[in-house]
Amino acid sequence: MKQLASRLRRLDDALADLPLEEPMLLTELDGFLTGILVCPDAIPPAEWLQSVWGSDDSGVAPFDDPLDVQWFADAVVARHAEIARDLARGKLRPIFDVDERNGDVLWELWIEVVPVV
C-alpha cells in the first residue's frame, strides 16, 4: 500500500483492532464503500455500517467507549464522502495493497464481496 494519510492509517489500525475473526482491511473497506456508492439505489449508512464493524444482531458497535463508536463511524463516513467526490470528478483513487515482495497490486481484496447485514 502506498503511503497513507494519517487519518487513513488510523482507520486501518482501528479496522484491524476490531474484535472479529477476520476484520475488514482498509482496501476491502475502500472497495466496499465504492460498491455502495455505485449501486443504482442509495444505501444509507445505517444499513451498511454494521457490516463494517461486524456487530452482532443487536446492531451495537463493538466499542467500549461511545466516543470510539463516533470516531469510527465518522472516519468511515468521511472516506465514503471522499470516494463520492472522487467518483463525481471521474478520478477514483482506490486504496490497493501492494505485495512488498514483488510490487504486484493486490486488487482482488478491493473487489471482495462483503455481505450487507
N, C-alpha and C positions, 0 to 999 in steps of 0.2 A: 504494500500500500504506500502510495506517495506520502510525503509529509502532510499531516493533517493539521488543521487549525486546532487550537487548544480546546475549543468547545466540542469539536468532534472527537478528539482524543478522550475527553471526559465522558462523553456519551458512550464511546466504545468501551471504556472501563466500566461504566455503570451497567451496560448490557451484559458484560462478562461476569459481573458480580451478582446478577440476578440468581436467586436460589432455584434454578431449573437444571434438569439433567443436561439439556442442550440449549443454552440461551442463544438467542438470535445474535449473529455477528453484525457489525456495522454495515458491511457490504450487503448482507441479507436484508437488513432494515432499509437500506437505500433502495434496493430493488423492489421490496415490498411497498414502500411509500410511492415509488414511481408507478407501480402497477395500480395502486389505489387511485392515483391522480389521472391515469389514462383510461380508467374504467368509464364507460359511457354514462353510468349513473353516479352521481355524487354520493360518497360514503362518508358520513360524519365520523369524527374521531372517536366518539363514544362507542361506535360499532367495531372499530379495529384496534384501538389502543390496548385492549385486554389481550389481544393476540401477541402484542409486542412484549408485554411484561409477564405473560404467562400466568395470569391469576387463575384461581380456581373458579368454579361455577358461581361463586358469590359475587364476582366482579371486583373484589377487593385487591388492590395492588399489594405486592409482597414487600412492602417497605415498613420499617418500624416508625419512622418519623414522617408525619404528614408533609413537612417541607420537602422531604426527599421525593415524595409522590409528585408534588407540584413541580419541582425542578425537572424531574424525569419527563413528565408529560409535556412541560414547556419546551424542553430540549428536542423531543421527538416532533412536536408540532412545528417548531421552528425549522427543523430540517425539511419537514413536509412543505412548508411555505417556501423555503429556498428552492426546492425541486420544482414547485409550481411556477415560480418566477423564471427559472431556467427553461422550463418547457415552453412558457409563453414567449420567451425570447428566441426559441429554437436553438438553444445552446445548452443541452443537457450535459452535466458533468458528473457522471456516475462515479461512485466510490468502488473501485475494484481492488481486491487483494492481488498481490504480485508474489509469485514464487521466488523467494530470495536465492534459491539455488541456481535458477536459470533465467530469471526475469520474465517468465511466462505470466500473462494476465489470467487470473483465475475468475473468469466471468461467470462460470457456472453457478457459483454461490449467489451471485447478484440476481439470477433469474429463478432461484429455487422457490417453489411454491410453498407459501405459508398459509395454512387454513385460517380463515377468519372465524372466530367463535361467535 
